[in-house]
């Protein structure tokens, strides 16, 4: 016991000495707005980690509903419309240059293309000896070209998956490999606890908001995602209609699809469901929810059928953390994650026949899922802060 206590004290002293040597960093993150989405969530997660580690975190954006959670974490926000595609937006270069100088920024981290262009021009106007370090993150597989190339100009270019690094290498071969860093996005597994498949409590908890969950049900297939065609809603409708034809009375839950301004698209989906003879009582379209972990747990199979390859595919990791199998197209970040964590869920892109057969197999005999999810929020935060510290010396 005395030896263990001595070791703890020595370890604590070493940590205290390291903390004393560590200089407080000021990191400025740039993005268009703080409404919702993966880029915005990552921004808040890194800002919170910076503050928790004793650093200063500033975010520049046009604002949005996530500003208050950002401020609650101890970070700071400057409202500046740096994502608006207009010549007038160029006037913000001077404001950014003055901001970087006044706060003594150590690192400027751009997460989107137009804010990156403005930030890069602001940095270049500063004296070289006092210039902050420049970091960019490639969050998406944007159309390659000169406009998108700005996301590869960082002294360090963070790629959110191996798929993204491969994309950058293919389309921007002049970017040195030494500047590329793969830091996968991650989830807070504490917010997505494992739930047994036969546990009905999540359905009961959500039944007040979604009464259909309280009824005796066939399998529930969950497609989480925004109300846009790229998310593959049509593929899901065709799949569930096919399952009905095979005698499987599955329900399709399109969670997050019912958004303001998407009314015409929702009418199209309902018309398509009717044309496929999918009973209206088996199609459920609902708005986004903060109770996404319970929604995963209330389902039997989670779908990820985006036509456009995802850079990462956070929903795959979230669903598997909860303990629900995933079925998705084998491309981009989704295919990469399924290949590592649940290969039985990966289907060749647009192979409808195999999609149906694989859905039947996963519903009839759910696969064993990984007990440990390696793509955690804590790992993403740790590796990003380490990158900042290495750059700043």
N, C-alpha and C positions, 0 to 999 in steps of 0.2 A: 504493500500500500504506500509506504513512504517513497519507494522508488518511482512509482507511478505519479505521485504528487510532485516529486522533483522534476520529472520529465515534463509534466504539464506546465510548471512554472517556467522552465527553460524555454518551452515552446512559446508561451505567452510573451516572454521577454523578446524573443526573436521577432514575433509578429508586431509587437509595439515599436521595436526599432525600425522595422520595415515601414510601418505606418508613418513614423516620424520623418523618414526620408522621402516619403511619397509626396510630391507636390500636388496641390489642389488643381485639378484641370477645369477648364471652362470649355464646354462643347456646345456648339450651335448646330441644330438639325434643321434642314430646310425641306419643306414639302408644300404642296398646293393648299390643302385644307385639312381640318380635323373633324370630319363628319363620321365616317365609318370605313372599315376595310382593313386588309392585312398590313398595308404600309403604315397606316395611322396607328394601328395597334402596336406594331413594332417600335414606332417612334416613342409612344408612351412607355413601353416596357423598358427601353434603354434609358429614357429620361429618369424613370423611377430608380433604376439601378445606379445611375450616376449619383443621384442625390443620396441614396442609401450608403454609397461608398464615400460620401463627403465631398463630392465634386459639385460644380455648378452646371446645371442643364438649362439651356435656352432652346426654344422652338419658335421658328418663324413660319407662319402660315396665314391664310385668310380667315382662320377661325372655324368654328363649328361646335357641335354638341360635346366633343371630347376635350374642349379647352378646360372645362371645370375639373374633370378627373386629372388632367395634366397638372393643373395648379394645386390640386389637393395632394399630389405626390411631392410637392416642394419645388417643382420645376417652374420656369418662367416662360411667358409667351409674349411674342410681339406680333400684333396683327398687321399683316402686310400681304396684299393680294399678289403673290409671286407666282401664281399658277394660271393667271388669266392670259390667254393668247391674244395679246394686243400690243401694238407698238408703245402704248402708254406705259406698259409694264416695265419697259427699259429704264424708266426714271427711278426704279427701286434699286438699281445697281449702286447708286450713290449712297442710298440709305443703308444698304447692307455693308458697304465698305466702311462707313462711319461706325456702324454697330460693331463690326469685327474689331476695329481699332479701340473703341471705347471700352468694351468689355474685356479686352485682352484675350480674345479667343485663342485657344490652343489647337482646337480641331474644329473644322467645319465639315459637316456630314450631310451630303445631298442625297435625297431619296427619290427624286423625280426629275424629269428631263428639263422642263423650263426653269424651275428653281435652280437646277444645277448650272444651267447656262448663266443665269444672273449671278449666282454665287461665284462661279469661276471668273467672270469678268471683274467682280468686286475684289476678289483676292489678287488678281494680277495687277490691280491698280495700287496695291499696298507695297511698301518697301520690302524687298526680298528678305532682309534680315529679321523683320518682325512679322512675317507672313504666317498665318495659321496653316497647319497641315490640312490637306484636302483628302477627304474620304467620300467615296460614292458606293451606293448599294444598287445592284441590279436586281430589282424585285420582280420584274416580269420579262417575258420573252417578246419585247417590242420589235416592231418591224426594223430590221437593220438599216442603217444609213447614217448620214452625217448628223442629223438631229439627235438620234439615239446614241451616237458615238460618245457624247459628252459623259454618259454614265460609265465610260471606261477610262476617264481621265484621272481618276483618283490616284494618289500615291499608293493607296490600297483600295482595291475594288472588291467589295464584299459580294459574293455570289450566294444566294440563299439555298442552293442545292448543287449537286454535281451536274444536273441537267443544265443549269444556268451557266456553270463554268464551261461545259462543252459548247453551249450556244455562243458564248463570248469568244472562245478559241476558234470556232468555225468562222464567225462573221467578222471578227476583229483580230486576225492572226498577228498583227503587229504589236498587240498588247503583251508585254513580257509576263510570262507565267509567274514570276516572282512577285508581281503586284496583285495577283488574284488570291483571294482568301475565301474558302468555302466555310460559311457559318450558317448552318441550317436554321430556319425558323423553328421555334419550339413551343410547346404548350406547357402550361402549369398543370402537371398531373394531379395536383391536389384539388384542382377545380373540375377534374374529370375522373372521379373515383370509379374503380371497377365495380360493376353491378352484375349479379348473377342473372343468367338468361331467364330464369323462371321467376324472377322478382317482379311482382306487379305493382310495387309501390310507385315507381315513376309514372306509370299510366294513371294511377289513382290521383297522384299529385297534379297532373296536367289536365285531368278530366273536367275540372270546373271551367277552364279556358277552352278546352277542346272536348266537348261532350261525347263525341263519337268514340273516344278512347275508353269510355266506361262500358261500352257494349261488348258482347262476345265478338271477337275479331278473328279474321284470318291473318296471315303474315302482314306486318307493316313494313313497307319499304320507304325509307326516308331519303329524300333528295334535298339537302340544304343548299341554299344559294340564292343569289339575287334574281330578280325577274328579268333576265336577259337570255336571248336565244343561245348564247355561247355556253350556258350551263347545261345544255342537253336535256331540257324538259321533254322534248319530243321523243327522244330515245327512251326515256323512262315511261312515258305513256304507252309506247309500242310494246315495251317489255311487260308491263303489268297487264295490258290487254292480251298478250300472248299467254301469260300465266293463267288468266281466266279461261282461255280456250283450252288449257291443259287441265282444268278442273281445280286450280289453286285460287281461292277467292281473296287475292292479295289486295291490300289497301296501299295507295300511293299518297305519301305526304310530302307536298312541296313546301318546305318551311323557308320563309324569308322571301318568297316569290311575290307576295302581295304587297307591293310598295306603291306610294303615290306616283302617279304618272304612268303606271304600267297597266292601266285598265284595259286598253285595247289588246295588249298581249295576253292578258288573262282570259279575255273572251275568246281569243284564238285557241288557247290551250283547251278550254272547255268544249269548244266546237270540235276540236280534233279528238278529244276523248269520246264525245258522242258518236263521231264517225267511226271510231274504233270499237264502238259498242261496249265501252267501259262504263259500268253503272256509276251514275253521279254520286251515289252513296259511298263509293270506294275511292273517290278523288277528293283530297283535302288540300286546299291552297290557303296558306296563312302568312301573316306578316313576320318579320324578324322577331326573335325573342332573346332575352338574356338567359333563358333557362334551357340553353342548347344542350347541356350535359344530360338533363333529364329527358330531352327529346331523343337523344341517341339511345339512352337506356330503355326508352319506351318502344323502340323499333326492333325489328328482327334482322334487317339488312340495310346498310347505308350505301347509297349510290353516289358515284363521282363520275359523271358522264360528260364532262366539258369537251366540246369539240376542239377548242383551242387548248393546246397543252398548258397546264398550270406550271408556274415556276417552282412551286413547292407542293401544295396540297395539304394544308393544315387540317382539313376535315378528316382526312385519312387517319392522321395521328390521333386526333380527338376521339374519333369513333373507336379505334382500336384500344385506346387507353380505357375507355368505358367498358370495353369487352364485347363490342359488336363487330361482326365481319363487314368488310367493305367489298363492293363490286365496282370496278371502274375500268376505263380504257387504259391500255398499257402504253401511255406516252407521257412525256414531260415528267414533272415532279411526282405526279400521281403514280405513274408506272414505276418510277424509281423507288418510291416508298413501299408500294405493294410488293415489288421484287424483293425488298429487304425484310419486310415484316409479315406479309401474308400473300405469298405468290399465287395461291388459289383464286385470289380476287382479281387478277389482271387478265384482261381480255383484249385481243387485237382490235385496234381502232375500227369501229363501225361494223364489226362482225356480229350482226344481230342474232344469227343462229346460235353462235357460241355464247353470247350474252345470256340468252334464255336458258340454255342448258346449264350454264354455270350458276345462274340464279336458283334453278331447281335444286342443284346439288348442294349449294350453300344453305338453303332453307331446310332441306331434308337432313343434312348432316353438317351442322356448324363446325368449322375447323377449329383446331386449337390455336390460340392467339398468343403473341409474346407476352410474357409476364412482366417484362421491363421495357419501357418505351425510352429509347436513347435520345429522342429529339425533344429535349426539355427546355422550358423557358430559362431555367437557371443556367444551363450550358450556353445558350445563346447570349445571355447577358454577360456571363463571365468572359466568353471569348471576345465579345465586342469591346468590352472595357479593357481587356488585355491588349487588343489591337491599338486602341487609343493611347494607352500608356507606353507601348513600345514606340509608336510614332513620336510621341512627345518627349521620349527619353526618360 
